[in-house]
Each structure stands twice: as C-alpha cells, then as structure tokens.
Amino acid sequence: MKEPIGIIGVGLVGSTLAGHLLTAGYPVIGYDILPSRCDTLEAMGGRVVDSPRRVSEESNRVFLSLMSTDIVSRVLNGPDGVLEADGKPRYIIDTTTGDPDETTTLAQEMKSHNIFLLDAPISGSSEQIRKKDGVVMVGGDPGAFAQCKDLFQAIAKKYFYLGASGTGSKAKLASNVILGLNRLVLAEGLVFAEKLGLDLKAFLPLLKETPAYSCAMDVKGQKMIEDDFAPQSRIIQHHKDLDIILQYAKKLGQMLPLTNVHQEVLEQAITAGDGDFDNAAVINQIRRMANRQT
C-alpha cells in the first residue's frame, strides 16, 4: 500500500485533489473546519481527523488547499497546527493562491523545522482540475520537488518547476491577470452580442472558431449563456487574488489599468450578492451595468 497523504482544506479544489490521490492508490487523511466537507471526504473514501496537527502526525507529505496565506500561516503555526505535531511531515505542498513574499518567509521558517514547503498553486477551475487539466506551478527546493513528483503526476497532466520558493505563487498571480481578463472580456462580448439580438447558443460555437478565441470560452462560455453559476471557482476568491496582484503592482510601480477595472466590476458583483457564485457570474454584473446605461 502507498503511504498516506494529508490534505488540509477539502473545499472545491482540496476535495478534487483528494479524489485524484485516492484513485492513484494513496490513502488520504484530511481535515477541514467545515463538517460538511469532512463528510464529503469520508464519502469519497478518505479518513477525517480533528486537526491539522493530526493530519501532520499521520502523513509525511501534506497538501494545503486554503483561501489565503494568512490561513496557511495559522494552520502551520497556530494551536493544533502542523508545527505542534509529534513527528512532523517532511514535505508540505501549498496549492493556495497566496502572497509570494509571505509564502517565501513561511518556507524559510518551515526549513528551520526540517520541513520543505513547496508553493504549488494550480491554474484552472475545480472542474478543470477534476479532469486533470489544471496546470501546477511549483516553487521551492528542487530536491523536494523531485521527492513529490509522483504526487504532481497524480493530480495533473501538466506541472512545471519554476525555481526558488515563491516563484510558483508569482506565476499564478501573473497568469490570473490574463485569465480573469479573458473571462471579463468574454462576458462583455456576450452581453454586447445579446443586446445586438444574436442567439448566444449559436454565437458561442462560432466565436470559438474566430481569432477572438480563448480557453475561457470553453470553461465559462456555456455557464455564462445558461446562467449556470454553481461554483467551480468563486468570484470572491478571484477578487482576493486581484487584491494581491494590485498590491504587488503598486510595489513594483506598474500600472494595471484593466485589472483595476476588473477589480471594480468584481467588487460590484460581490455587493450585489454574487460573491459565492462561479466566476462565470461576472456576466450578471456586466448585464447590470449595460442595463444602467440604457
């Protein structure tokens, strides 16, 4: 039997990773603050324990799939956290889209405890990750990456080692600038087509064959035209990513004018109550804005 793998955070992405690991023959030991998510993991065949400490005591390699770097820090350093484990894990694979500098600091801190932390965010919605079409971007110690390569092969068809700690997180932020704007542009174009009187069900297949094509059309196009906003990723999560992106742009002295507009649109969508919907629901906000102009 393969060694057990830990997962802390079994939401949309974490539960999907657990499914891949179980399919690959790894026993999974998990924890989440929400009982309903723990129930889901147990139904999948995983085993649930009552704290990050317990996960860490029973797993030499642990995935983190959390909302922010602040939460990662609490899971590592807080009460009943990873560092309180008897027999700490050797490798932590952090799939959180977080702050690169803070992630690097955490990696240095973990190294002082003889733990290697790899930042390994995944580009793609939970549905893309379920199909193993997510792309893993890894930063950290190259030897640790080599020791965890079997796990990356279990969860994705494509994974890239990018260099020192923090580089995976930086790559995810830069790619999210482009990904998010592709979604926003798609929503705006579809609403414009709708206002012109075009049948969106006929227009979307045509659009995919034009030079305007982006992967967002495959992943979010149908959801947009069918008003299917069941979350595979959430507006509130991408808004959090944009906050980090714009903070770094300010530090670097770079203007991101389109991303500023994107952030404003998502803020309005959250205010309107769409924050926990799928990112495809940005089309709702574009429609609201279009209707205010008429």
N, C-alpha and C positions, 0 to 999 in steps of 0.2 A: 504494500500500500504506500502511496505517496505521502509525503509529510503534510500535516495540516497547515493551511494558510489562513491568516487572520484578516478580517475586514472590519474596520471601524467606520460606521456610516453606511447604512444599506438603503439609501433612497433610490432615486431613479437610476443613477449610474452604479452605485455600490451593489445593488441587487443584481444588476446586469452582469457586473464583473463576477459576482458570486456564481451566477449561472454558468458562465464560461469555465470557471475553475472547477466546479462540480462535474461538468461534462468532461473535462480533461482528466478527471480522476483524483483531484485534490480534495480531501476533506476540508470543509470551510467552517471556521469558528468566527462568529460575528457578534457585534454589539451595535445597538442604535438607541438613542434616547427615546424614540417613539415605539411603544409596544406593538403597534400595528405593523411596523416594518420588521420587527423581530419575528412576528408571526409569519410574515411572508417568507423570510429566510428559512424558518423551520419547515414551512410547507414545501420549499424547494429541495430540502434535504440537508440544509446546513444545521449547525448546532449553535444555539444562542447562549451567551454568558452575560453576566450582570455588570460588566465594567470594561473599559479599555485595559485596565491592569490585567484582568483575567484573560482577555484575548492575547495579550503580550506574553503571559506566562505559558501559554499553550501553543504559541506559534513563533517560529524563528524568523518568518517573513510576514510582514503585516502591511496590508493596503489601507490607506486612508482615503475616504471619499466624502469630503466635508465642504461646508459652504464657504469658509474663509480661512485665511492664515491665522487669525485670532483664535478661531475654534481649534485649529490644528495645535496651536501652542497650548491651549488649555487641556487638550487630550493628551499631549505629551507630558506636560509639566504639572497639571492640576491634581487634585485629590483623586485617588483611584486611577491615575493616569499611567501611561506607558512606563515612565521612569520609576514608578512605585512597584513595578513587577519584580517578583523573585525569579531571576533568570531572564534577563531582558532579551528581546528579539535582536537579531543581528542586522536585519535589513528592514527599513520602512520605505514603502513606495507610496508617495503622496500624490494622488491624482487631482487634488484640489486646484482650482484656478485661483492662485493667490498672489501675494506680493513677492516679487523675486528677491528683493533685498532681505526681507524678513525671513523668507524661506532659506536663504543662504546662511543667515545668522542661526536659524534653528538647526541646519545641517552641521554647522560648526559645533554647536552645543551638543548635539547628539554624538558627534565623533568623540567628544571628551568622555562619553559613557560607552565607548566602543560599539556604537550603533551607526550604521551608514543610512542616511536619509537621501533618497532619490526623489527629486521633483519630476513627476511624470504625468502632467495633465494630458487629457485626451481631447482632441478636436473631433467634434461630432455630437449629435443628439444621442439620447439613450437608445433610440431605435437604431441609429447607425451603429452604435457600439454593440447592440444586441446582434446585429448582422456581421459583427467583426469588421465593420467598415470605418470605425473610428481610427484616428492616427495618434499614436502615443509619442510624445515629445519628452525626451529624458535628459535631465541634467544631474550631475553628481559624479561620484568616484567611478572611474571606468571599470575597476575590478568588481565593484558592487553591481554595476550594470551587467557585467558578464555573469555574475552569480544569480541574477534574477531574470536572465534572458528567457528561460523556459516559461516564466510567468507572462512575460510580454507576448510570447508566441501563443500562449493560451487565450489571451484576451483580444488580440488584434492581428490582422494580416500585415499591418504596416506599423513599424516603430522605428524611431530614429534616436541615436545617441548624439547629443549636440555639444557636450563639453562639460565645463565646471558647473557646480551647484548654482541653480538659478536660471540657467540657460533654457531649460525646458519651460519654466514659467514665463520667461521673456518671449519665447517663440509662441506660446499660446496666446499671450496678450496681443502680439503683433498680428497673428492670424485672425484673432477675434475682431480686430478693427475691420478687416476686409470682409469676414463672414457676416458680421452684423449689418454692415452697409449693403451687402448683396441682398439680404433679407428685406431691408428697408426700401431699397430701390425696387425690388420685385413687388412689394406691397403697393408702392406708389404707382408703378406702371399698371398693375392690375386694376386699381381703382380708377385710373385715367381711362383704361380700356372700357371699364364698366360704364363710366359716365358717357363715353362715346357711343354706347349702345351695343358693344360687342358681346357675344356669348363667351364667357370666360372658360367654359368647358371646352369650347372649340379653339379658343385663342391660346390657352396654355400649351397644348401639344405643338402648335405652330411656333410659339415663342422659343421652345426648346431647340428648334432647328435653325434659329437665327444666330447671328453673331452676338446677340444680347445674352446668350445662354450663360447661366451659372448653376452650380450644384444646388443652390438654394431653390431652384425651380423643381428639382427632383424631390428634395427633402421637405420643403414647406409649401410648394405651389398648390398641390391638391388640398392640403389642410386649409390654406387660405380661401380657396374658392368654395369649399364645402363648409366653411365656418366650423371646422373641427379643431378645437383648441385644447383637447385633452393633452396634458403636458408630457412632452418628451424632453423638453428643456423649458425653463421658465423665464418670463420677461424680467422678473425681479433679480434673477441670477445674472442675466446679461447686463442689467443696469449696474449691478455691483462690479462686474468686470470693467465696465466703462468708467466707473469712478477711479479704479486703479489705473487704467490706461491714461486718463486725463491728468491724474496726479503725476505720473511719470513724464508725460509730455511737458507739463509745466516745469518740472525739474530739469528737463533736457532743453528747455527753451524752444520747443517745437509747437507750432500751431496745428491743431487738428480740427479744422472748421467743420467738416462733415460729421465727425464724431461728436462734436458739440451739439449739432442739430439732432443727431441720433439720440444723445442722452436726454435732450429736452422732450423729444417725442416719447421716449420710454417713461420719463417722469410723469407726463400727462396720462399715459396709459395706466400707470400704477395708481394715480389719483382717481382715475375713472373706474378702478376696481379690477383691472385686468392683470395685475402683477403675478398671480399664481397660474395664469394661463400659459399655454405654449407660446414660444416666441412668434409663431405664425399669427398670433392675435394682434401683432402690431398693425395688421391691416384694419382692425377696428378703429384704431386711433387715426390712421390716415383717412378713413371714411368720415370720422367725426370732424376732422379738420377740413376736409373737402366740403362737407355739408355746411360748415360755418361760413364758408366763402360765398355760398350761393344765396 
